[in-house]
Amino acid sequence: MAANTFDELRKKLEENITSFPYIYMFKFIIKSDNKTMALVEVIFDEDADIIQKQSTKGNYISITVKQVVLSVDEIISIYEKAAAIEGVMSL
């Protein structure tokens, strides 16, 4: 995601999330790679609910994470960290 995408995301989040703490759902797609998966997992709290689903051919993994967040800034920070990992596509 580009910086201006984060600005647009921030605006949408501020319009739609009216109170915190909030359970936010993050979604990513990565190539089937244990290293990339591990790098994504460490972005989140230990108590985050992380669900992995492998694609039919096994080439990709869909990652859905539900985590309690305390602010829009926390959500943006997680997306920025994920964007820094090679091969991670944020949805």
Rosetta constraint file for C-alpha pairs under 8 A:
AtomPair CA 1 CA 5 HARMONIC 5.80 0.50
AtomPair CA 1 CA 6 HARMONIC 6.86 0.50
AtomPair CA 1 CA 80 HARMONIC 7.85 0.50
AtomPair CA 1 CA 83 HARMONIC 6.37 0.50
AtomPair CA 1 CA 90 HARMONIC 7.48 0.50
AtomPair CA 2 CA 6 HARMONIC 6.58 0.50
AtomPair CA 3 CA 7 HARMONIC 6.52 0.50
AtomPair CA 4 CA 8 HARMONIC 6.33 0.50
AtomPair CA 5 CA 9 HARMONIC 6.04 0.50
AtomPair CA 6 CA 10 HARMONIC 5.91 0.50
AtomPair CA 6 CA 76 HARMONIC 6.79 0.50
AtomPair CA 7 CA 11 HARMONIC 6.31 0.50
AtomPair CA 8 CA 12 HARMONIC 6.35 0.50
AtomPair CA 9 CA 13 HARMONIC 6.07 0.50
AtomPair CA 9 CA 76 HARMONIC 7.94 0.50
AtomPair CA 10 CA 14 HARMONIC 6.07 0.50
AtomPair CA 10 CA 72 HARMONIC 6.75 0.50
AtomPair CA 10 CA 76 HARMONIC 7.09 0.50
AtomPair CA 11 CA 15 HARMONIC 6.24 0.50
AtomPair CA 12 CA 16 HARMONIC 6.18 0.50
AtomPair CA 13 CA 17 HARMONIC 5.68 0.50
AtomPair CA 13 CA 72 HARMONIC 6.60 0.50
AtomPair CA 14 CA 18 HARMONIC 7.24 0.50
AtomPair CA 14 CA 72 HARMONIC 6.88 0.50
AtomPair CA 17 CA 22 HARMONIC 7.85 0.50
AtomPair CA 20 CA 69 HARMONIC 7.20 0.50
AtomPair CA 20 CA 70 HARMONIC 5.38 0.50
AtomPair CA 20 CA 71 HARMONIC 6.49 0.50
AtomPair CA 21 CA 68 HARMONIC 6.31 0.50
AtomPair CA 21 CA 69 HARMONIC 5.63 0.50
AtomPair CA 21 CA 70 HARMONIC 4.67 0.50
AtomPair CA 21 CA 71 HARMONIC 7.31 0.50
AtomPair CA 22 CA 68 HARMONIC 5.43 0.50
AtomPair CA 22 CA 69 HARMONIC 5.40 0.50
AtomPair CA 22 CA 70 HARMONIC 6.52 0.50
AtomPair CA 23 CA 66 HARMONIC 6.31 0.50
AtomPair CA 23 CA 67 HARMONIC 5.45 0.50
AtomPair CA 23 CA 68 HARMONIC 4.36 0.50
AtomPair CA 23 CA 69 HARMONIC 6.23 0.50
AtomPair CA 24 CA 66 HARMONIC 5.59 0.50
AtomPair CA 24 CA 67 HARMONIC 5.59 0.50
AtomPair CA 24 CA 68 HARMONIC 6.23 0.50
AtomPair CA 24 CA 69 HARMONIC 6.63 0.50
AtomPair CA 24 CA 75 HARMONIC 7.96 0.50
AtomPair CA 25 CA 64 HARMONIC 6.79 0.50
AtomPair CA 25 CA 65 HARMONIC 5.53 0.50
AtomPair CA 25 CA 66 HARMONIC 4.49 0.50
AtomPair CA 25 CA 67 HARMONIC 6.67 0.50
AtomPair CA 26 CA 64 HARMONIC 5.72 0.50
AtomPair CA 26 CA 65 HARMONIC 5.05 0.50
AtomPair CA 26 CA 66 HARMONIC 6.40 0.50
AtomPair CA 26 CA 91 HARMONIC 7.65 0.50
AtomPair CA 27 CA 62 HARMONIC 7.34 0.50
AtomPair CA 27 CA 63 HARMONIC 5.66 0.50
AtomPair CA 27 CA 64 HARMONIC 4.63 0.50
AtomPair CA 27 CA 65 HARMONIC 6.44 0.50
AtomPair CA 27 CA 90 HARMONIC 6.12 0.50
AtomPair CA 27 CA 91 HARMONIC 5.35 0.50
AtomPair CA 28 CA 62 HARMONIC 5.93 0.50
AtomPair CA 28 CA 63 HARMONIC 5.10 0.50
AtomPair CA 28 CA 64 HARMONIC 6.61 0.50
AtomPair CA 28 CA 88 HARMONIC 6.56 0.50
AtomPair CA 28 CA 89 HARMONIC 5.44 0.50
AtomPair CA 28 CA 90 HARMONIC 4.54 0.50
AtomPair CA 28 CA 91 HARMONIC 5.65 0.50
AtomPair CA 29 CA 60 HARMONIC 6.78 0.50
AtomPair CA 29 CA 61 HARMONIC 5.72 0.50
AtomPair CA 29 CA 62 HARMONIC 4.59 0.50
AtomPair CA 29 CA 63 HARMONIC 6.07 0.50
AtomPair CA 29 CA 88 HARMONIC 6.03 0.50
AtomPair CA 29 CA 89 HARMONIC 5.12 0.50
AtomPair CA 29 CA 90 HARMONIC 6.63 0.50
AtomPair CA 29 CA 91 HARMONIC 7.63 0.50
AtomPair CA 30 CA 36 HARMONIC 7.29 0.50
AtomPair CA 30 CA 37 HARMONIC 7.56 0.50
AtomPair CA 30 CA 60 HARMONIC 5.59 0.50
AtomPair CA 30 CA 61 HARMONIC 5.37 0.50
AtomPair CA 30 CA 62 HARMONIC 6.63 0.50
AtomPair CA 30 CA 63 HARMONIC 7.84 0.50
AtomPair CA 30 CA 87 HARMONIC 5.91 0.50
AtomPair CA 30 CA 88 HARMONIC 5.05 0.50
AtomPair CA 30 CA 89 HARMONIC 6.37 0.50
AtomPair CA 31 CA 36 HARMONIC 7.91 0.50
AtomPair CA 31 CA 59 HARMONIC 5.84 0.50
AtomPair CA 31 CA 60 HARMONIC 4.24 0.50
AtomPair CA 31 CA 61 HARMONIC 6.04 0.50
AtomPair CA 31 CA 87 HARMONIC 6.83 0.50
AtomPair CA 31 CA 88 HARMONIC 7.90 0.50
AtomPair CA 32 CA 37 HARMONIC 7.94 0.50
AtomPair CA 32 CA 54 HARMONIC 7.65 0.50
AtomPair CA 32 CA 58 HARMONIC 6.85 0.50
AtomPair CA 32 CA 59 HARMONIC 5.35 0.50
AtomPair CA 32 CA 60 HARMONIC 4.71 0.50
AtomPair CA 32 CA 61 HARMONIC 5.54 0.50
AtomPair CA 33 CA 37 HARMONIC 6.24 0.50
AtomPair CA 34 CA 38 HARMONIC 6.10 0.50
AtomPair CA 35 CA 39 HARMONIC 6.28 0.50
AtomPair CA 36 CA 40 HARMONIC 6.26 0.50
AtomPair CA 36 CA 85 HARMONIC 7.47 0.50
AtomPair CA 36 CA 86 HARMONIC 7.82 0.50
AtomPair CA 36 CA 87 HARMONIC 7.59 0.50
AtomPair CA 36 CA 88 HARMONIC 7.82 0.50
AtomPair CA 37 CA 41 HARMONIC 6.19 0.50
AtomPair CA 38 CA 42 HARMONIC 6.39 0.50
AtomPair CA 39 CA 43 HARMONIC 7.04 0.50
AtomPair CA 39 CA 85 HARMONIC 7.33 0.50
AtomPair CA 40 CA 44 HARMONIC 7.64 0.50
AtomPair CA 40 CA 82 HARMONIC 6.50 0.50
AtomPair CA 40 CA 85 HARMONIC 7.68 0.50
AtomPair CA 41 CA 50 HARMONIC 7.88 0.50
AtomPair CA 43 CA 78 HARMONIC 6.63 0.50
AtomPair CA 43 CA 81 HARMONIC 7.02 0.50
AtomPair CA 43 CA 82 HARMONIC 7.47 0.50
AtomPair CA 44 CA 48 HARMONIC 6.33 0.50
AtomPair CA 44 CA 67 HARMONIC 7.53 0.50
AtomPair CA 44 CA 78 HARMONIC 7.76 0.50
AtomPair CA 45 CA 67 HARMONIC 7.43 0.50
AtomPair CA 47 CA 67 HARMONIC 7.57 0.50
AtomPair CA 48 CA 65 HARMONIC 6.63 0.50
AtomPair CA 48 CA 66 HARMONIC 5.81 0.50
AtomPair CA 48 CA 67 HARMONIC 4.75 0.50
AtomPair CA 48 CA 68 HARMONIC 7.46 0.50
AtomPair CA 49 CA 65 HARMONIC 5.48 0.50
AtomPair CA 49 CA 66 HARMONIC 5.07 0.50
AtomPair CA 49 CA 67 HARMONIC 6.49 0.50
AtomPair CA 50 CA 63 HARMONIC 6.94 0.50
AtomPair CA 50 CA 64 HARMONIC 5.84 0.50
AtomPair CA 50 CA 65 HARMONIC 4.48 0.50
AtomPair CA 50 CA 66 HARMONIC 6.64 0.50
AtomPair CA 51 CA 63 HARMONIC 5.75 0.50
AtomPair CA 51 CA 64 HARMONIC 5.17 0.50
AtomPair CA 51 CA 65 HARMONIC 6.31 0.50
AtomPair CA 52 CA 61 HARMONIC 6.39 0.50
AtomPair CA 52 CA 62 HARMONIC 5.67 0.50
AtomPair CA 52 CA 63 HARMONIC 4.72 0.50
AtomPair CA 52 CA 64 HARMONIC 6.56 0.50
AtomPair CA 53 CA 61 HARMONIC 5.51 0.50
AtomPair CA 53 CA 62 HARMONIC 5.08 0.50
AtomPair CA 53 CA 63 HARMONIC 6.58 0.50
AtomPair CA 54 CA 58 HARMONIC 5.63 0.50
AtomPair CA 54 CA 59 HARMONIC 7.52 0.50
AtomPair CA 54 CA 60 HARMONIC 5.88 0.50
AtomPair CA 54 CA 61 HARMONIC 4.38 0.50
AtomPair CA 54 CA 62 HARMONIC 6.22 0.50
AtomPair CA 55 CA 59 HARMONIC 6.28 0.50
AtomPair CA 55 CA 60 HARMONIC 5.30 0.50
AtomPair CA 55 CA 61 HARMONIC 5.95 0.50
AtomPair CA 55 CA 62 HARMONIC 7.34 0.50
AtomPair CA 69 CA 74 HARMONIC 6.39 0.50
AtomPair CA 69 CA 75 HARMONIC 6.89 0.50
AtomPair CA 70 CA 74 HARMONIC 6.68 0.50
AtomPair CA 71 CA 75 HARMONIC 6.82 0.50
AtomPair CA 72 CA 76 HARMONIC 6.31 0.50
AtomPair CA 73 CA 77 HARMONIC 6.02 0.50
AtomPair CA 74 CA 78 HARMONIC 6.35 0.50
AtomPair CA 75 CA 79 HARMONIC 6.45 0.50
AtomPair CA 76 CA 80 HARMONIC 6.14 0.50
AtomPair CA 77 CA 81 HARMONIC 6.23 0.50
AtomPair CA 78 CA 82 HARMONIC 6.20 0.50
AtomPair CA 79 CA 83 HARMONIC 6.06 0.50
AtomPair CA 79 CA 90 HARMONIC 7.48 0.50
AtomPair CA 80 CA 84 HARMONIC 6.45 0.50
AtomPair CA 81 CA 85 HARMONIC 6.99 0.50
AtomPair CA 82 CA 88 HARMONIC 6.57 0.50
AtomPair CA 82 CA 90 HARMONIC 7.59 0.50
AtomPair CA 83 CA 88 HARMONIC 6.51 0.50
AtomPair CA 83 CA 89 HARMONIC 7.51 0.50
AtomPair CA 83 CA 90 HARMONIC 7.45 0.50
